[in-house]
Amino acid sequence: MTYQLSSFEFRDYRLTDREWVATVSVDHYTRIEGFDPSFAKAVSTALDLLEARNDEEASRFLIVETVETRRPVGCVFLSADEPTTGRLRLFYLDAAYRGLGIGRRMIEEVIAHAEAQGFERIRVSTYDRHEAACRLYRNLGFREQARKPALAFGQQMHQIEFEKTLPDYSR
């Protein structure tokens, strides 16, 4: 089956989306990535912190769903780390919808919001094993700031810190 970007709708996160975000994130990262059960607690804690900031104008919590089924297939969260710095968190897109430009469009949407809010930069942390996400961030103008070994969720990996300066006139 082929999909077009018009087959998807971007909408604001609702508290009723929490169970879906937690379930798909924990399922993917424990089943596919081999993360241990501590990852579930990390997701729950992240959602608690994000939901406390849901009403802040600087935040943009995005859910992507199919137009046909109204089923969520992706999410990304942007909130302020500092007054002029945003942070991306919990970026996820169902495997069936990867490689179609949807993930790129999701990140572009939150970048546009960050620029409109006057952020000077956006940061995101990920792990080296998430090669597609790292490639996407680089393609969108994020620059690697740090890479360090990390034992996280029972896995030995390298944590990578990316940052993008806003507005980015180089693209």
Helices and strands as residue ranges (DSSP letters): G 5-7, E 8-12, G 15-17, H 18-31, H 38-51, E 60-66, E 72-82, E 85-93, G 95-97, H 102-116, E 121-127, H 131-139, E 143-152, E 155-165
